[in-house]
Amino acid sequence: MARDPERRALSTGSDIRHPLFARWYARVIARSAERDQNRARLLGDLRGRVLELGCGTGVNFARYAQSVTEVIAVEPEPTLREHAERAAASAPVPIEVRAGQADHLPLEDASVDEAVASLVLCSVPDADSALAELRRVLRPGGRLHFYEHVAAHNRVGRALQRAADATFWPRTFGNCHLARDTRGAIERAGFRIEHYTRLRLIDAEFPHPHILGRAVLPV
Ligand SMILES: C[S@@+](CC[C@H](N)C(=O)[O-])C[C@H]1O[C@@H](n2cnc3c(N)ncnc32)[C@H](O)[C@@H]1O
């Protein structure tokens, strides 16, 4: 059940509409994301059938390697999905863009080898439900590759993030939350983190702490 009033108003079926955010993201952030070398690290070691959760404009698509046989990219925001469909047409591997939401993925159980989450677990209504769904669709031994911004370690930074989360931030930036403990949520969902790095992207458009890493679903 959607608790956030904006989401309740704008969410229908597999779609979540954030038209202003989507236009801004497509114009400003997705373009700068194309230069983000952390995405190359995120996507460098993928193979087989891949789910990309909340693919946005499809900014990752050009980076998929030939070892990937197929990507199912799920995106609930219609404007972003249109961009993603265009990006899929020129991608180096077959990519199908589907409407859908993280807590109800349009995929069979144990049907993908790898999952990719980049800057999306901050924006889903409930990261625990999203990760439970990722578990369902990943095969045993499958891997989750993540690149996410997370809560600050220091108390002042975290307090500022929480204040922003409680007021203007989510409704301005497509339900993004700054103070999530995404690494903890990944572990709580039953994944084993194989490795991760904590990054401080102080010169980036989005200067919050990020984590970049890989987790595996135990067999
Ligand atoms: C900050 S954007 C990141 C887009 C893209 N992953 C990237 O790396 O640039 C957050 C994305 O999460 C998507 N999103 C938000 N709620 C979602 C949900 N419930 N299920 C799946 N995706 C969701 C948004 O539509 C948007 O594409």
The ligand as an SDF file (V2000), in Angstrom:
LIG
                    3D

 27 29  0  0  0  0  0  0  0  0999 V2000
   17.7130    8.1590   -9.9130 C   0  0  0  0  0  0  0  0  0  0  0  0
   16.8840    7.2500  -11.1310 S   0  0  0  0  0  0  0  0  0  0  0  0
   18.1640    6.1170  -11.6650 C   0  0  0  0  0  0  0  0  0  0  0  0
   17.9440    5.6110  -13.0480 C   0  0  0  0  0  0  0  0  0  0  0  0
   19.0060    4.6360  -13.5660 C   0  0  0  0  0  0  0  0  0  0  0  0
   18.9900    3.3890  -12.8380 N   0  0  0  0  0  0  0  0  0  0  0  0
   20.3820    5.2420  -13.5200 C   0  0  0  0  0  0  0  0  0  0  0  0
   21.3030    4.5790  -13.0280 O   0  0  0  0  0  0  0  0  0  0  0  0
   20.5440    6.3690  -14.0110 O   0  0  0  0  0  0  0  0  0  0  0  0
   15.8170    6.2070  -10.1620 C   0  0  0  0  0  0  0  0  0  0  0  0
   15.0610    5.2190  -11.0050 C   0  0  0  0  0  0  0  0  0  0  0  0
   14.3040    4.3460  -10.1610 O   0  0  0  0  0  0  0  0  0  0  0  0
   13.0590    4.1220  -10.7950 C   0  0  0  0  0  0  0  0  0  0  0  0
   12.0630    3.6640   -9.8170 N   0  0  0  0  0  0  0  0  0  0  0  0
   11.4200    4.3870   -8.8920 C   0  0  0  0  0  0  0  0  0  0  0  0
   10.5250    3.6220   -8.2400 N   0  0  0  0  0  0  0  0  0  0  0  0
   10.6300    2.3780   -8.7510 C   0  0  0  0  0  0  0  0  0  0  0  0
    9.9630    1.1520   -8.5040 C   0  0  0  0  0  0  0  0  0  0  0  0
    9.0090    1.0520   -7.5650 N   0  0  0  0  0  0  0  0  0  0  0  0
   10.3000    0.0840   -9.2360 N   0  0  0  0  0  0  0  0  0  0  0  0
   11.2740    0.1710  -10.1800 C   0  0  0  0  0  0  0  0  0  0  0  0
   11.9330    1.3110  -10.4700 N   0  0  0  0  0  0  0  0  0  0  0  0
   11.6180    2.3960   -9.7540 C   0  0  0  0  0  0  0  0  0  0  0  0
   12.7380    5.4850  -11.3610 C   0  0  0  0  0  0  0  0  0  0  0  0
   11.6750    5.4610  -12.2800 O   0  0  0  0  0  0  0  0  0  0  0  0
   14.0690    5.8550  -11.9550 C   0  0  0  0  0  0  0  0  0  0  0  0
   14.2450    5.3170  -13.2270 O   0  0  0  0  0  0  0  0  0  0  0  0
  1  2  1  0
  2  3  1  0
  2 10  1  0
  3  4  1  0
  4  5  1  0
  5  6  1  0
  5  7  1  0
  7  8  2  0
  7  9  1  0
 10 11  1  0
 11 12  1  0
 11 26  1  0
 12 13  1  0
 13 14  1  0
 13 24  1  0
 14 15  1  0
 14 23  1  0
 15 16  2  0
 16 17  1  0
 17 18  1  0
 17 23  2  0
 18 19  1  0
 18 20  2  0
 20 21  1  0
 21 22  2  0
 22 23  1  0
 24 25  1  0
 24 26  1  0
 26 27  1  0
M  CHG  2   2   1   9  -1
M  END
$$$$
